[in-house]
């Protein structure tokens, strides 16, 4: 039987990939300029990372 998928982790990693890919493709982000879409993607990633890490911390004895 397959192990259940951790949906929060999947969303967190997808947000990371989206943020990194945008940073590779966006000329403004590559030159450290302000980019509304890049900021939105990074904030989404950061919120999911915080949620995932908080949940992991609760699981530790």
Protein Blocks (a to p, Z undefined) as FASTA:
>chain_A
ZZdddfklmmmmmmmmmmmmmmmmmmklmnopacfklmmmmmmmmmmmmmmmmmmmmmpZ
Z
